[in-house]
Amino acid sequence: MGGGMVEHKPLTKALTVESRMMEPRLADLFGYWSGLADAPALPRWGGAAGEGFRLIDLAPDLLMILTVVDAGPDPADFVYRFWGSGRFLFTGNRPDPTGRPVLEGIDPLNAPDVLAQYQEVRRTGRPVLLQNTWTLDSGLVAECQTLRLPLGDLGGDVAKVVAATKFIRHADEIRRLQED
């Protein structure tokens, strides 16, 4: 049974949400999202090209690392609407979490922290950029960045949160742990 990251909880640090701080593909995603924002209103989900956040407008390598979560006032309202195929590193040997609440869909060790991050984006209506590091049993330190972006509804509330995670160091080592 591949546990892999199940025993490893990341150390998470918030970074300033600026393109220059981001892994390049996350910076591209942020640029797309920013280009849709019509301040003070947030970009909306779907719609016509150039008007809303649309999965069809994203490159395949970004789709692979993306999730979309429905957001609501209660923990059970945070439900995975889309789960990119490249995110299996975060589920361990759990099934695809699409359609399931965040608290049930991913590794129980990390789910409360992930939910809290989504709740913060919903509460503030602001993006967050996080640096996650894992010290592995081998002594290597795996590192990734996660960008979480709010999407608004017609009333201006945060209705969905888009997130992408890109590994910077030692993704292959994490993948091997998952396969053990």
DRENDO-955282 format. One record per residue (C-alpha): residue number from 1; chain; x, y, z. Coordinates in nm, 4 decimals. Last residue first. Layout:
@resi NUM, chain A, x X, y Y, z Z;
...
This chain:
@resi 180, chain A, x 0.5981, y 0.2204, z -0.2943;
@resi 179, chain A, x 0.4245, y 0.4213, z -0.5693;
@resi 178, chain A, x 0.3530, y 0.7279, z -0.3565;
@resi 177, chain A, x 0.7120, y 0.7417, z -0.2347;
@resi 176, chain A, x 0.8344, y 0.7292, z -0.5963;
@resi 175, chain A, x 0.6127, y 1.0282, z -0.6858;
@resi 174, chain A, x 0.7547, y 1.2247, z -0.3895;
@resi 173, chain A, x 1.1092, y 1.1560, z -0.5118;
@resi 172, chain A, x 1.0129, y 1.2605, z -0.8643;
@resi 171, chain A, x 0.8704, y 1.5905, z -0.7333;
@resi 170, chain A, x 1.2130, y 1.6656, z -0.5849;
@resi 169, chain A, x 1.2275, y 2.0444, z -0.6220;
@resi 168, chain A, x 1.0028, y 2.3165, z -0.7670;
@resi 167, chain A, x 0.6734, y 2.1330, z -0.7702;
@resi 166, chain A, x 0.3766, y 2.3265, z -0.9069;
@resi 165, chain A, x 0.0407, y 2.3477, z -0.7319;
@resi 164, chain A, x -0.2653, y 2.5128, z -0.8804;
@resi 163, chain A, x -0.5800, y 2.6342, z -0.7086;
@resi 162, chain A, x -0.9066, y 2.7810, z -0.8317;
@resi 161, chain A, x -1.1532, y 2.8924, z -0.5661;
@resi 160, chain A, x -1.5241, y 2.9125, z -0.6318;
@resi 159, chain A, x -1.8236, y 3.1230, z -0.5285;
@resi 158, chain A, x -1.6462, y 3.4215, z -0.3722;
@resi 157, chain A, x -1.9143, y 3.6854, z -0.3293;
@resi 156, chain A, x -1.9622, y 3.9673, z -0.5799;
@resi 155, chain A, x -2.3359, y 3.9153, z -0.6272;
@resi 154, chain A, x -2.2886, y 3.7787, z -0.9791;
@resi 153, chain A, x -2.0473, y 3.5162, z -0.8460;
@resi 152, chain A, x -1.6779, y 3.5601, z -0.7825;
@resi 151, chain A, x -1.3706, y 3.3488, z -0.8475;
@resi 150, chain A, x -1.0933, y 3.3467, z -0.5867;
@resi 149, chain A, x -0.7369, y 3.2317, z -0.6682;
@resi 148, chain A, x -0.5200, y 2.9853, z -0.4739;
@resi 147, chain A, x -0.1535, y 2.9491, z -0.5766;
@resi 146, chain A, x 0.0440, y 2.6552, z -0.4403;
@resi 145, chain A, x 0.4228, y 2.6347, z -0.4530;
@resi 144, chain A, x 0.6263, y 2.3191, z -0.4207;
@resi 143, chain A, x 0.9283, y 2.1857, z -0.2369;
@resi 142, chain A, x 1.0727, y 1.8467, z -0.1575;
@resi 141, chain A, x 1.3537, y 1.8451, z 0.0977;
@resi 140, chain A, x 1.5800, y 1.5431, z 0.0691;
@resi 139, chain A, x 1.6799, y 1.3690, z 0.3919;
@resi 138, chain A, x 1.5771, y 1.0254, z 0.2632;
@resi 137, chain A, x 1.2902, y 1.0228, z 0.5130;
@resi 136, chain A, x 1.1528, y 1.3293, z 0.3363;
@resi 135, chain A, x 1.1528, y 1.6840, z 0.4678;
@resi 134, chain A, x 0.8469, y 1.8332, z 0.3048;
@resi 133, chain A, x 0.8234, y 2.1954, z 0.1957;
@resi 132, chain A, x 0.5206, y 2.3980, z 0.0915;
@resi 131, chain A, x 0.5444, y 2.7589, z -0.0293;
@resi 130, chain A, x 0.2068, y 2.9304, z -0.0415;
@resi 129, chain A, x 0.0593, y 3.2016, z -0.2610;
@resi 128, chain A, x -0.2822, y 3.3379, z -0.1660;
@resi 127, chain A, x -0.5363, y 3.5221, z -0.3783;
@resi 126, chain A, x -0.7816, y 3.7673, z -0.2203;
@resi 125, chain A, x -1.1582, y 3.7491, z -0.1686;
@resi 124, chain A, x -1.0901, y 3.7757, z 0.2048;
@resi 123, chain A, x -1.3379, y 3.5183, z 0.3399;
@resi 122, chain A, x -1.3340, y 3.2876, z 0.0364;
@resi 121, chain A, x -0.9540, y 3.2943, z 0.0166;
@resi 120, chain A, x -0.9349, y 3.2261, z 0.3914;
@resi 119, chain A, x -1.1808, y 2.9377, z 0.3651;
@resi 118, chain A, x -0.9714, y 2.7786, z 0.0865;
@resi 117, chain A, x -0.6605, y 2.7996, z 0.3060;
@resi 116, chain A, x -0.8495, y 2.6571, z 0.6062;
@resi 115, chain A, x -0.9711, y 2.3671, z 0.3881;
@resi 114, chain A, x -0.6119, y 2.2895, z 0.2871;
@resi 113, chain A, x -0.5018, y 2.2930, z 0.6508;
@resi 112, chain A, x -0.7901, y 2.0647, z 0.7570;
@resi 111, chain A, x -0.7264, y 1.8273, z 0.4602;
@resi 110, chain A, x -0.3536, y 1.7722, z 0.5214;
@resi 109, chain A, x -0.3498, y 1.4686, z 0.7541;
@resi 108, chain A, x -0.6860, y 1.3489, z 0.6186;
@resi 107, chain A, x -0.5329, y 1.2965, z 0.2699;
@resi 106, chain A, x -0.7794, y 1.4321, z 0.0167;
@resi 105, chain A, x -1.1454, y 1.4060, z -0.0753;
@resi 104, chain A, x -1.3166, y 1.3915, z 0.2618;
@resi 103, chain A, x -1.2352, y 1.7355, z 0.4076;
@resi 102, chain A, x -1.2310, y 1.8911, z 0.0596;
@resi 101, chain A, x -1.5890, y 1.7751, z 0.0042;
@resi 100, chain A, x -1.6395, y 1.5239, z -0.2797;
@resi 99, chain A, x -1.7586, y 1.5880, z -0.6348;
@resi 98, chain A, x -1.4117, y 1.5310, z -0.7826;
@resi 97, chain A, x -1.1947, y 1.3565, z -0.5210;
@resi 96, chain A, x -1.0261, y 1.1070, z -0.7579;
@resi 95, chain A, x -0.9838, y 0.7941, z -0.5448;
@resi 94, chain A, x -0.7428, y 0.7710, z -0.2466;
@resi 93, chain A, x -0.4057, y 0.5990, z -0.2921;
@resi 92, chain A, x -0.2061, y 0.9128, z -0.2149;
@resi 91, chain A, x -0.4368, y 1.2022, z -0.2948;
@resi 90, chain A, x -0.1801, y 1.4818, z -0.3190;
@resi 89, chain A, x 0.0602, y 1.3186, z -0.5641;
@resi 88, chain A, x -0.2417, y 1.2414, z -0.7840;
@resi 87, chain A, x -0.2453, y 1.6101, z -0.8813;
@resi 86, chain A, x -0.1364, y 1.5614, z -1.2427;
@resi 85, chain A, x -0.4846, y 1.4545, z -1.3577;
@resi 84, chain A, x -0.6346, y 1.7867, z -1.2551;
@resi 83, chain A, x -0.9267, y 1.7770, z -1.0116;
@resi 82, chain A, x -1.2416, y 1.9746, z -1.0962;
@resi 81, chain A, x -1.5547, y 2.0555, z -0.8893;
@resi 80, chain A, x -1.3972, y 1.9639, z -0.5548;
@resi 79, chain A, x -1.6371, y 2.0602, z -0.2763;
@resi 78, chain A, x -1.6076, y 2.3311, z -0.0109;
@resi 77, chain A, x -1.9698, y 2.3517, z 0.1069;
@resi 76, chain A, x -1.9057, y 2.0853, z 0.3768;
@resi 75, chain A, x -1.6824, y 2.3357, z 0.5617;
@resi 74, chain A, x -1.9713, y 2.5848, z 0.5795;
@resi 73, chain A, x -1.9997, y 2.9333, z 0.4269;
@resi 72, chain A, x -1.9580, y 2.8274, z 0.0673;
@resi 71, chain A, x -1.6891, y 2.7594, z -0.1904;
@resi 70, chain A, x -1.6981, y 2.5272, z -0.4931;
@resi 69, chain A, x -1.3425, y 2.4069, z -0.5520;
@resi 68, chain A, x -1.1495, y 2.4070, z -0.8790;
@resi 67, chain A, x -0.8237, y 2.2153, z -0.8926;
@resi 66, chain A, x -0.5298, y 2.2633, z -1.1253;
@resi 65, chain A, x -0.1994, y 2.0817, z -1.1809;
@resi 64, chain A, x -0.3052, y 1.8934, z -1.4968;
@resi 63, chain A, x -0.4986, y 2.1928, z -1.6306;
@resi 62, chain A, x -0.1760, y 2.3947, z -1.6285;
@resi 61, chain A, x 0.0105, y 2.1400, z -1.8439;
@resi 60, chain A, x -0.2911, y 2.1229, z -2.0782;
@resi 59, chain A, x -0.2833, y 2.5005, z -2.1480;
@resi 58, chain A, x -0.5766, y 2.7002, z -2.0144;
@resi 57, chain A, x -0.8570, y 2.8630, z -2.2165;
@resi 56, chain A, x -1.0789, y 2.5515, z -2.2020;
@resi 55, chain A, x -1.0711, y 2.5711, z -1.8219;
@resi 54, chain A, x -1.2600, y 2.8994, z -1.8397;
@resi 53, chain A, x -1.2317, y 3.1929, z -1.5992;
@resi 52, chain A, x -1.4753, y 3.4523, z -1.7283;
@resi 51, chain A, x -1.5013, y 3.7453, z -1.9673;
@resi 50, chain A, x -1.2059, y 3.6955, z -2.2033;
@resi 49, chain A, x -1.3752, y 3.4065, z -2.3801;
@resi 48, chain A, x -1.7460, y 3.4008, z -2.2940;
@resi 47, chain A, x -1.8855, y 3.2688, z -1.9697;
@resi 46, chain A, x -1.7259, y 3.0420, z -1.7137;
@resi 45, chain A, x -1.6438, y 3.1186, z -1.3509;
@resi 44, chain A, x -1.6282, y 3.4894, z -1.2655;
@resi 43, chain A, x -1.3254, y 3.7148, z -1.2235;
@resi 42, chain A, x -1.3464, y 3.9202, z -0.9046;
@resi 41, chain A, x -1.5052, y 4.2653, z -0.8942;
@resi 40, chain A, x -1.3026, y 4.5588, z -0.7565;
@resi 39, chain A, x -1.1528, y 4.5571, z -1.0064;
@resi 38, chain A, x -1.2442, y 4.3913, z -1.3357;
@resi 37, chain A, x -1.0401, y 4.0759, z -1.3021;
@resi 36, chain A, x -1.0060, y 3.8720, z -1.6215;
@resi 35, chain A, x -0.6457, y 3.9783, z -1.6885;
@resi 34, chain A, x -0.5588, y 3.9021, z -1.3278;
@resi 33, chain A, x -0.6720, y 3.5390, z -1.3725;
@resi 32, chain A, x -0.4623, y 3.4953, z -1.6896;
@resi 31, chain A, x -0.1599, y 3.6616, z -1.5250;
@resi 30, chain A, x -0.2007, y 3.4446, z -1.2142;
@resi 29, chain A, x -0.2029, y 3.1348, z -1.4347;
@resi 28, chain A, x 0.1154, y 3.2519, z -1.6092;
@resi 27, chain A, x 0.2790, y 3.3263, z -1.2717;
@resi 26, chain A, x 0.1854, y 2.9733, z -1.1624;
@resi 25, chain A, x 0.3623, y 2.8432, z -1.4742;
@resi 24, chain A, x 0.6726, y 3.0511, z -1.3889;
@resi 23, chain A, x 0.7025, y 2.9482, z -1.0173;
@resi 22, chain A, x 0.5882, y 3.2559, z -0.8326;
@resi 21, chain A, x 0.7689, y 3.5315, z -0.6400;
@resi 20, chain A, x 0.8088, y 3.7521, z -0.9515;
@resi 19, chain A, x 0.4354, y 3.7210, z -1.0198;
@resi 18, chain A, x 0.3487, y 3.8796, z -0.6847;
@resi 17, chain A, x 0.1313, y 3.7335, z -0.4088;
@resi 16, chain A, x 0.3722, y 3.7753, z -0.1176;
@resi 15, chain A, x 0.4517, y 3.4338, z 0.0254;
@resi 14, chain A, x 0.2692, y 3.2319, z 0.2920;
@resi 13, chain A, x 0.4689, y 2.9477, z 0.4479;
@resi 12, chain A, x 0.3627, y 2.5852, z 0.4753;
@resi 11, chain A, x 0.5653, y 2.3045, z 0.6357;
@resi 10, chain A, x 0.4288, y 1.9960, z 0.4706;
@resi 9, chain A, x 0.2861, y 1.6932, z 0.6514;
@resi 8, chain A, x 0.4545, y 1.3647, z 0.5723;
@resi 7, chain A, x 0.3025, y 1.0367, z 0.6873;
@resi 6, chain A, x 0.0430, y 1.0425, z 0.4084;
@resi 5, chain A, x 0.3078, y 1.1622, z 0.1630;
@resi 4, chain A, x 0.3967, y 0.8132, z 0.0586;
@resi 3, chain A, x 0.1299, y 0.5765, z 0.1761;
@resi 2, chain A, x 0.1555, y 0.3312, z -0.1075;
@resi 1, chain A, x 0.0000, y 0.0000, z 0.0000;
